[in-house]
Structure formats: C-alpha cells, structure tokens
Amino acid sequence: MPLLERLFADGAPHPIGTEANAAMRERVIGELEALGLDVTTQTRLACMERFAVCGEVTNVLARLPGQVDGPAVLLTAHYDSVGAGPGVSDDMVGVVAVIETVRSLQADGPTRNPFIVLLTDGEEVGLLGAEAFTHHPWFDEVGVVINVEARGTRGQSLMFETNDGNAWLVDAFAKHAPRPVTNSLFYDIYRTLPNDTDFSVYKAAGLNGLNFAYADEVAHYHTPLDDLEHLDRGSLQHQGDNVLAAARALGAADLTDQPPGNSLFIDLVPGSVLRVPESWAVPLAAACLLAWLFITAVLSRRGAVTLPRVLLGVLGAVLAVAVAGALGFGVSSAVQALTGLNEPWYASPLATRVAVWLAALFGVLATSAVFSRVLGFWGTAIGAWLVWALLTLAAALKLPGASVVLLMPTVVASALYLVVVAGGAGRPGIRTTVGAISVLAAALATFAAAYLWLPLALSVESLMGMLLSAAVGRCYFGHIHGCYDATASTALIARGATVATPAELAEQLAGRWPS
C-alpha cells in the first residue's frame, strides 16, 4: 500500500500520450530500479485493427535471471489508465502486485526459470502495449504469462482466464495459492465473450498463462471513484497473494515439457481447488444420466412412479426454470421501464438483485407446487434431476469446462438418491424412516446445488453484468452504433486528440459521431 501511495502522489488519471502518463512511467521505473533491476523501455507505434485504433506506446521492461536459460515467465500488468479516473485498481494494483512479487522473488533467491517483467502502455485504448511487445526481441523467449487486471475496486481476486492445455497450469497454481478462487466455468464463458485484456493478445499469439482480476463494485470501474479511497485493501492483498503464488509455481515449473490436456476445476472448498481431467466430463455426465434412468426404472417397478408422471415431471422442471427466468427478466424490464434508464441498478444493485431473485424463487416454487400435487415426491424429484442430468451431459459435450457447476450437484444428487433407492425407497409399506431419508437426500442435493450456484450468480453478475445475455445481444445487434462510438472515441484520443475535459471531448466528437 505505501508503494501504491507513492505512485499516486498526484492522484491524477494517466491515459496514453499524456504528461501524467509519462510521470507515472518515471515513478514506476524508479521503483523497479530501486530493486536493482536494469530497466529498459520500448517505444513503438502500435495498431489494433479490430478496435480501429493506433497509438505510440512506451512499455517498461526488466528481467530477472533464472537458473536455466529456458523459456521465461512473463509477469505483466498495464500502467496506463482511462481518462475518466486515476485507475488505482485498473490497473495500478496490478503494477504494484508485479513489483512486490519481484521483490519477493528476489528475496527467495533465483527461480528455475527467468522472468520478464512487462508493464504495458495503451491497454485501455485497445491493448496497444501488448501488441507492441509481440514485436520485441524478448517476446520469443516467453513460455507462459501471468497477467494482472481488475474490473472494479473490491472483491476476491479471481483466476478467470487461461487457455487450452491448462491442466498443468491450474494444478501448479492451486498447489501454491493460499486462497485460490477459480473455476473452469469462468474460462469457458469468458472465451465466448467480446471482452479483452492484454492476455488476449498473448493468447492469440499462441501463449498460455493465467489471468487475474477482481470485479466487485463495478460501478467504480473506469470512473473517478477508482481511487485510493475506494480500494479494498483485502482485494489488494488477495491479488498480490495470487500473483506471487502463480509466479513461484511457474518459476519452478519445467516450461519445456508440460503435459497436454485441460482440467475441470472449481474451488469447491475454501483454500483448495478440485481438479479432474476435462475428459472425465462426458463419462461422468453420462453416468449420472444412466443413474437417474436406473432410479426411474427401479421406482417404476415398485409402483412409486409411472412413465407419464416422469415425463410430466420433466415438463414441470423445464417450465419452472422458464417461469423463473421470465419473472426475473420481467422484474428487471419493469425497473428499466419505470426509471427510463438502461441499467438503473448499476451503482446500487442490491434492491434489483433481491427483487429478481425473489421473483425467480417464486416462479420455481409456484410452478413446482402445481405440478407436485399430481406428481408426488418421486415424480417431482426424478423430473427435476433428469433435467439436470440432461443439461449436464449437453454442457459436457458442448462446453466441458462450464459443465463443472452442473456436474458437481448432479453427481451428489445421483449418489444420494441411489443410496436411498437401494435402501428400499418406493416399496409399498416402507414409509416412515425411508421417507424421511428420502426428504433428507432431497435437501442435501438441493444444498449442493445452492452452495455452488448462489455464489456463482453473484460472481457472474460482478464480472459480466446483471443482464449478461441481453447486454451482449444489445451491443451486437441493437446498438451497434453505440458500441462503435465508444471505440471510435478512444481511437480519436489515441490518434492525438487533446482532451482536457469531457465537454471538450464531446465537442471534438460532435461533428463526426453526433450520438
């Protein structure tokens, strides 16, 4: 924290091409040189066609020698900010995490692998510093990447992105990190979205690695409130813990000979990450589906359910989810209509979140209450978990990493209900004890699902917004001009527009992009 306070002596935004940016760069170089590093810079004109942007960037580089001359670990963050705010979390926390990690690595003694320290410029306008580094002579020496980012001013530091062939990376990180927070769902979802960090450039160049960020208080992101006052020191500490753990793990790994394959992974228990090969996803999902078909067959022979009731139970489960989704979407749409704002909950989401969750809960309970009168306990339970099992198998086939959050509850539920059925559930005349155990099994299976899905809902909301699918669809299909405006304005700044105030920026843009 003292290092962060020294770097922010003036508290000013420092976007690419400004005097404040140059001053921040000099302070960063001074801190690295104080550690005894030989610091160099790379100044280059870089362009990213996909963002319609070019700009001259100045990257800051240094090296830590290793015990071998093999591939290096790239330890990187970006030091530029947006023009709207000082960028403490995005991304000077990443910068100080890198600098403090270097200090700790020096104290540990030489690692097996060398390190390249890279603090990039121009990330905010289109990943320009990372693009420039791909043309630097040192780039060919990089074997793996640790990138540090943020999308808010508080929250847990998530390892939210990696690449194909991630099994050894996840395993190395999980063994070293004191409090890892990660799962393969984040990886599978993030790679389908149009979101980017500097890590996107390195992935496109064929590199693998780990990407870290915290993302709560997203309303502070890219605003004047991304300052020292609003920074959560716990988030700063957790970010540093993760980066240092990753650096120690990858600094000791043999980067020349790593096994292929991906992992299914999830921080199921605090302080540890459950990891299994991704190739297990389909067999496990298929086994769960077969287990539920077996349970259905056994209970059908015992007269506890009939095929029509099972099919009606499946329909009821699907309708319950559909009704819940419709009610949740209806609540958020009603809030938008009443306020006349696109995302009125953006700065203070709690009230809308509670309303949406309660609406969804009411939808599930109301629909289930109607169907369960006809279906009874077993028809309702089999219908619900058959749907889970089918969704799990579909996810395992299409997005195996994402299937982990469906697979864990389905495995638990399948095992619990197999035990109950083996104990005689559904037989005529066996009611009291077995019935109570059946209800207990249902409660435990529900708890397993809630244990994973309730925190996940908050994480997805923090990372991607309350209306994830609607926002992505609206950006791509409904308001393409609005998305282009944002890109074009950053491009204009990078190409040399002098911007002192938002009003002056608006004046410069008004003739070219009136909206």
C-alpha positions in Angstrom: 0.0 0.0 0.0 2.8 2.5 0.7 4.2 1.7 -2.8 0.7 2.4 -4.3 0.5 5.7 -2.4 4.0 6.7 -3.7 3.0 6.0 -7.3 -0.2 8.1 -6.8 1.5 11.1 -5.4 -0.7 13.4 -7.6 -3.8 11.1 -7.8 -4.3 12.1 -11.5 -5.6 10.0 -14.4 -2.7 9.0 -16.7 -4.0 7.9 -20.1 -1.7 7.1 -23.0 0.1 10.1 -24.5 -0.3 12.5 -21.6 2.2 14.2 -19.3 0.6 12.4 -16.4 1.3 9.1 -18.2 5.0 9.9 -18.7 5.2 11.0 -15.0 3.7 7.7 -13.8 6.0 5.8 -16.1 9.1 7.5 -14.5 7.8 6.7 -11.0 7.3 3.1 -11.9 10.8 2.9 -13.5 12.2 4.4 -10.3 10.6 1.7 -8.1 12.0 -1.1 -10.3 15.4 0.5 -10.4 15.3 0.7 -6.6 15.1 -3.1 -6.6 18.4 -3.2 -8.5 16.8 -4.1 -11.9 18.2 -2.9 -15.2 15.1 -1.2 -16.7 14.6 -0.6 -20.3 11.7 0.8 -22.4 10.1 0.0 -25.7 8.6 2.9 -27.7 6.6 1.9 -30.8 3.6 2.8 -32.9 1.1 0.0 -32.4 -2.2 -0.6 -34.2 -5.1 -2.9 -33.4 -7.4 -3.2 -36.4 -10.2 -4.8 -34.5 -10.5 -1.7 -32.3 -9.8 0.7 -35.1 -7.0 2.3 -33.1 -3.3 3.2 -33.4 -1.1 5.0 -30.9 2.5 5.4 -29.8 3.2 3.4 -26.6 6.1 3.2 -24.2 6.4 -0.2 -22.4 8.6 -0.7 -19.3 10.6 -3.9 -19.2 13.1 -5.6 -16.9 14.5 -9.1 -16.4 15.1 -11.5 -13.5 17.7 -14.2 -14.3 16.8 -17.8 -13.7 18.9 -20.9 -13.0 18.3 -22.1 -16.6 18.2 -20.3 -19.9 14.9 -21.8 -21.0 11.6 -20.1 -21.6 10.7 -17.2 -19.4 7.7 -16.3 -17.3 6.1 -13.1 -18.5 4.9 -11.1 -15.4 2.7 -8.3 -16.7 0.2 -5.5 -16.0 -0.6 -2.2 -17.6 0.2 1.2 -16.1 -2.0 3.5 -18.2 -5.5 4.5 -17.1 -8.6 5.7 -18.7 -9.0 9.5 -19.0 -12.0 9.4 -16.6 -10.3 8.3 -13.5 -6.9 7.6 -11.8 -7.1 3.8 -12.4 -5.9 2.6 -9.0 -7.5 -0.8 -9.3 -7.4 -0.8 -13.1 -4.5 -1.4 -13.2 -2.0 0.2 -10.8 -2.9 -2.5 -8.2 -1.7 -4.9 -10.9 1.5 -2.9 -11.3 2.3 -2.9 -7.6 1.4 -6.6 -7.4 4.1 -7.2 -10.1 6.7 -5.0 -8.4 6.1 -6.6 -4.9 6.2 -10.1 -6.5 9.6 -9.2 -8.0 10.7 -8.1 -4.6 9.6 -11.4 -3.0 11.2 -13.4 -5.8 14.5 -11.6 -5.2 14.3 -12.5 -1.5 13.5 -16.2 -2.4 16.7 -16.4 -4.5 16.9 -17.3 -8.2 14.0 -19.3 -9.6 14.4 -22.1 -12.1 13.0 -20.0 -14.9 13.9 -16.4 -15.8 11.2 -13.7 -15.6 10.4 -10.9 -18.0 8.7 -8.0 -16.2 6.5 -6.1 -18.6 4.3 -3.0 -17.7 2.4 -2.1 -20.8 1.1 1.3 -22.0 -2.1 1.9 -24.0 -4.1 -1.1 -22.8 -7.2 1.0 -22.2 -7.4 2.2 -25.8 -7.0 -1.2 -27.4 -4.3 -3.4 -26.0 -1.6 -1.4 -27.8 1.3 -2.1 -25.4 0.8 -5.8 -25.5 0.6 -5.7 -29.3 3.8 -3.7 -29.4 5.6 -6.2 -27.2 4.8 -9.0 -29.7 7.4 -7.3 -31.9 10.0 -7.0 -29.2 13.1 -9.4 -29.3 12.2 -10.7 -25.8 8.8 -11.9 -26.9 10.1 -15.1 -28.5 11.6 -16.1 -25.1 8.2 -16.1 -23.3 7.0 -19.6 -22.3 4.0 -18.6 -20.1 2.2 -15.5 -19.0 0.8 -14.1 -15.7 -1.4 -11.1 -16.4 -3.0 -8.9 -13.7 -6.2 -6.9 -14.2 -9.3 -5.5 -12.5 -12.9 -4.6 -13.2 -13.9 -2.9 -10.0 -12.5 -1.8 -6.7 -13.1 -4.7 -4.4 -13.9 -8.4 -4.3 -12.0 -11.7 -4.5 -9.1 -12.0 -6.9 -10.4 -14.5 -9.5 -8.2 -16.6 -11.8 -10.8 -16.2 -14.5 -8.9 -16.9 -17.7 -6.4 -19.4 -19.1 -6.0 -21.2 -22.4 -6.2 -24.7 -23.9 -3.7 -27.1 -22.3 -4.4 -25.6 -18.9 -4.3 -28.7 -16.7 -0.7 -28.3 -15.6 -1.2 -24.5 -15.1 -4.2 -24.9 -12.9 -2.5 -27.7 -10.9 0.6 -25.6 -10.3 -1.3 -22.5 -9.2 -3.7 -24.4 -7.0 -0.9 -26.1 -5.1 0.8 -22.8 -4.3 -2.1 -20.3 -3.8 -3.3 -19.9 -0.2 -6.8 -18.8 -1.2 -7.5 -19.7 -4.8 -10.8 -18.6 -6.3 -11.4 -20.0 -9.7 -13.4 -22.4 -11.8 -13.4 -23.7 -15.4 -16.9 -22.1 -16.0 -15.3 -18.7 -16.0 -12.7 -19.8 -18.5 -15.3 -21.3 -20.9 -17.7 -18.4 -20.6 -15.1 -15.7 -20.9 -13.6 -17.1 -24.1 -17.0 -16.8 -25.8 -17.4 -13.1 -24.9 -16.1 -10.0 -26.7 -14.2 -8.9 -23.5 -10.4 -8.4 -23.7 -7.3 -7.8 -21.6 -3.7 -7.7 -22.7 -3.8 -11.5 -22.2 -6.0 -11.7 -25.3 -3.0 -10.6 -27.4 -0.7 -13.3 -25.9 -3.4 -16.0 -26.3 -3.8 -15.0 -30.0 0.0 -15.4 -30.3 -0.2 -19.0 -29.0 0.9 -18.4 -25.4 -0.7 -19.9 -22.3 -1.0 -18.5 -18.9 -3.1 -17.2 -16.0 -5.2 -14.0 -15.9 -6.3 -12.5 -12.6 -8.8 -9.8 -11.7 -11.3 -8.7 -9.0 -14.6 -7.4 -10.2 -16.9 -6.2 -7.3 -18.0 -2.5 -7.2 -18.0 -2.5 -11.0 -19.8 0.9 -10.8 -16.4 2.4 -9.8 -14.8 0.9 -12.9 -13.4 3.5 -15.4 -14.6 6.3 -13.2 -13.1 8.9 -10.8 -14.1 6.5 -8.0 -11.3 4.1 -9.0 -9.1 5.8 -6.5 -7.2 5.0 -3.3 -10.2 5.9 -1.1 -12.4 3.2 -2.7 -9.8 0.5 -3.0 -10.5 -2.5 -0.7 -7.2 -3.4 0.9 -8.3 -7.1 1.2 -8.6 -7.2 -2.6 -5.2 -5.7 -3.0 -3.8 -8.3 -0.7 -5.6 -11.2 -2.4 -4.4 -10.0 -5.8 -0.9 -10.0 -4.5 -1.2 -13.4 -2.9 -2.4 -14.9 -6.2 0.2 -13.3 -8.4 3.0 -14.3 -6.0 1.7 -17.8 -5.8 1.5 -18.1 -9.6 4.9 -16.6 -10.0 6.5 -19.1 -7.6 4.7 -22.0 -9.1 5.5 -21.2 -12.7 9.0 -20.0 -11.9 9.7 -23.5 -10.6 8.0 -25.4 -13.4 9.6 -27.1 -16.4 8.2 -24.9 -19.2 9.8 -27.0 -21.9 7.9 -30.2 -21.2 4.3 -29.8 -20.0 1.6 -32.4 -20.5 -1.3 -31.6 -22.7 -5.0 -31.5 -21.7 -7.5 -29.3 -19.9 -9.0 -29.6 -16.4 -12.4 -29.3 -14.9 -11.7 -27.2 -11.8 -13.6 -25.4 -9.1 -12.7 -24.0 -5.7 -15.2 -26.3 -4.0 -13.8 -25.9 -0.5 -12.2 -22.6 0.5 -8.4 -22.8 0.2 -8.3 -25.6 -2.3 -9.3 -26.4 -5.9 -10.9 -29.6 -7.0 -9.3 -30.7 -10.3 -10.1 -33.6 -12.6 -9.3 -34.1 -16.3 -11.7 -32.4 -18.7 -12.0 -35.8 -20.5 -14.0 -37.0 -17.4 -16.8 -34.6 -18.1 -18.8 -36.6 -20.6 -18.4 -40.0 -18.9 -19.4 -38.6 -15.5 -22.4 -36.8 -17.0 -23.4 -39.9 -18.9 -23.0 -42.0 -15.7 -25.3 -39.6 -13.8 -27.9 -39.7 -16.6 -27.8 -43.5 -16.5 -28.1 -43.5 -12.8 -31.3 -41.5 -13.0 -32.7 -43.7 -15.7 -31.9 -46.7 -13.4 -33.6 -45.0 -10.4 -36.6 -44.3 -12.6 -36.8 -47.9 -13.7 -36.5 -49.3 -10.2 -39.1 -46.9 -8.8 -41.4 -47.7 -11.7 -41.2 -51.4 -11.0 -42.0 -50.6 -7.3 -45.1 -48.6 -8.4 -43.8 -45.3 -7.0 -43.8 -43.6 -10.4 -45.2 -44.1 -13.9 -43.7 -43.1 -17.2 -46.4 -40.4 -17.8 -45.6 -38.9 -14.4 -41.8 -38.9 -15.1 -42.4 -37.1 -18.4 -44.8 -34.6 -16.7 -42.1 -34.1 -14.0 -39.5 -33.3 -16.7 -42.0 -30.8 -18.2 -42.7 -29.3 -14.8 -39.0 -28.8 -14.2 -38.4 -27.1 -17.5 -41.5 -24.9 -17.0 -40.3 -23.9 -13.5 -37.0 -22.7 -14.9 -38.8 -20.9 -17.8 -41.3 -19.2 -15.4 -38.5 -18.2 -13.1 -36.5 -16.7 -15.9 -39.5 -14.9 -17.3 -40.4 -13.4 -14.0 -36.8 -12.3 -13.3 -36.5 -10.7 -16.7 -39.9 -9.1 -16.2 -38.8 -7.5 -12.9 -35.6 -6.1 -14.5 -37.5 -4.9 -17.5 -40.1 -3.3 -15.3 -37.4 -1.4 -13.4 -35.9 -0.2 -16.7 -39.4 1.0 -17.9 -40.2 2.7 -14.6 -36.9 4.6 -14.4 -36.3 5.1 -18.1 -32.7 4.0 -17.7 -30.9 1.1 -19.3 -29.3 -0.2 -16.1 -30.7 1.7 -13.2 -29.3 -0.8 -10.7 -25.7 -0.3 -11.9 -24.3 1.7 -9.0 -26.6 0.1 -6.3 -27.7 -3.4 -7.5 -28.9 -4.9 -4.2 -32.6 -3.9 -4.5 -32.9 -5.1 -8.1 -30.9 -8.3 -7.3 -33.2 -9.2 -4.4 -36.3 -8.5 -6.5 -35.0 -10.6 -9.4 -34.0 -13.5 -7.1 -37.3 -13.4 -5.2 -39.2 -13.4 -8.5 -37.3 -16.4 -9.7 -37.7 -18.2 -6.4 -41.5 -17.5 -6.5 -41.6 -18.8 -10.1 -39.9 -22.1 -9.2 -42.0 -22.6 -6.0 -45.3 -21.8 -7.6 -44.8 -24.0 -10.7 -43.5 -26.8 -8.5 -46.4 -26.6 -6.2 -48.9 -27.0 -9.1 -47.0 -30.0 -10.6 -46.1 -31.7 -7.3 -49.8 -32.2 -6.4 -50.1 -34.5 -9.4 -46.6 -35.9 -9.4 -45.9 -36.5 -5.7 -42.4 -36.6 -4.2 -40.8 -39.1 -6.6 -42.3 -37.7 -9.8 -41.1 -34.2 -8.9 -37.6 -35.3 -7.8 -37.0 -37.5 -10.8 -38.3 -34.9 -13.2 -36.0 -32.2 -11.8 -32.8 -34.2 -11.6 -33.4 -35.8 -15.0 -33.4 -32.3 -16.4 -30.2 -31.5 -14.5 -28.6 -34.7 -15.8 -29.6 -33.9 -19.4 -28.3 -30.4 -19.1 -25.1 -31.6 -17.6 -24.5 -34.0 -20.5 -25.3 -31.3 -23.0 -22.8 -28.9 -21.3 -20.2 -31.6 -21.1 -20.4 -32.2 -24.9 -20.5 -28.6 -25.9 -18.6 -26.6 -23.2 -16.9 -29.2 -20.9 -15.3 -26.6 -18.7 -18.6 -24.9 -18.0 -20.2 -28.3 -17.1 -18.4 -28.4 -13.8 -21.1 -26.3 -12.0 -23.8 -28.6 -13.2 -21.8 -31.8 -12.8 -21.0 -31.4 -9.1 -24.6 -31.1 -7.9 -25.7 -33.9 -10.3 -23.1 -36.3 -9.0 -24.1 -35.5 -5.4 -27.8 -36.0 -6.2 -27.2 -39.2 -8.1 -25.2 -40.7 -5.3 -27.7 -39.7 -2.6 -30.7 -41.0 -4.4 -29.0 -44.3 -5.4 -28.4 -44.9 -1.7 -32.0 -44.1 -0.9 -33.4 -46.3 -3.6 -31.0 -49.2 -2.6 -32.4 -48.8 0.9 -35.9 -49.6 -0.3 -37.5 -46.3 -1.1 -40.7 -46.6 -3.2 -41.6 -50.0 -1.9 -45.1 -50.5 -0.6 -45.3 -50.5 3.1 -41.9 -48.9 3.7 -42.8 -45.3 4.5 -41.7 -43.5 7.7 -37.9 -44.0 8.0 -37.1 -44.3 4.3 -39.5 -41.4 3.5 -37.6 -39.2 6.0 -34.3 -40.3 4.5 -35.6 -39.5 1.0 -36.5 -36.0 2.1 -33.1 -35.6 3.7 -31.5 -36.7 0.4 -33.5 -34.1 -1.5 -32.5 -31.4 0.9 -28.8 -32.3 0.7 -28.9 -32.4 -3.1 -30.6 -29.0 -3.1 -28.0 -27.6 -0.8 -25.2 -28.9 -3.0 -26.7 -27.0 -6.0 -27.3 -23.8 -3.9 -23.8 -24.0 -2.5 -22.3 -23.7 -5.9 -24.9 -21.6 -7.8 -25.7 -18.8 -5.4 -22.1 -17.5 -5.1 -21.7 -18.2 -8.8 -24.7 -15.9 -9.6 -23.0 -13.1 -7.7 -19.7 -13.7 -9.4 -21.2 -13.8 -12.9 -23.1 -10.6 -12.2 -20.0 -8.8 -11.0 -17.9 -10.0 -14.0 -20.5 -9.7 -16.7 -23.5 -7.7 -15.6 -27.0 -8.5 -14.4 -28.3 -8.8 -17.9 -25.4 -10.7 -19.5 -27.1 -12.2 -22.5 -29.3 -9.1 -23.1 -26.3 -6.8 -22.8 -24.2 -8.8 -25.3 -27.1 -9.1 -27.7 -28.0 -5.5 -27.4 -24.4 -4.5 -28.1 -24.0 -6.7 -31.2 -27.5 -6.3 -32.7 -29.5 -3.5 -31.2 -27.0 -0.7 -30.7 -24.0 -1.4 -32.9 -23.6 2.4 -33.4 -23.3 2.9 -29.6 -20.6 0.3 -29.3 -18.8 1.8 -32.3 -19.0 5.3 -30.7 -17.1 4.1 -27.6 -14.4 2.5 -29.8 -14.2 5.5 -32.1 -13.7 8.0 -29.2 -10.8 6.0 -27.7 -9.3 5.8 -31.2 -9.6 9.5 -31.6 -7.8 10.1 -28.3 -5.0 7.6 -29.3 -4.5 9.4 -32.6 -3.6 12.6 -30.9 -6.8 14.4 -29.8 -6.0 16.8 -26.9 -8.6 16.2 -24.2 -8.8 18.3 -21.0 -12.4 17.8 -20.0 -15.4 15.6 -21.0 -17.0 18.7 -22.5 -14.0 19.3 -24.8 -14.1 15.6 -25.8 -17.8 15.9 -26.6 -17.1 19.0 -28.7 -14.4 17.2 -30.7 -16.6 14.2 -31.3 -19.9 16.0 -32.1 -19.2 16.7 -35.7 -18.2 13.1 -36.5 -20.4 11.0 -34.2 -23.4 13.0 -33.2 -24.9 10.3 -30.9 
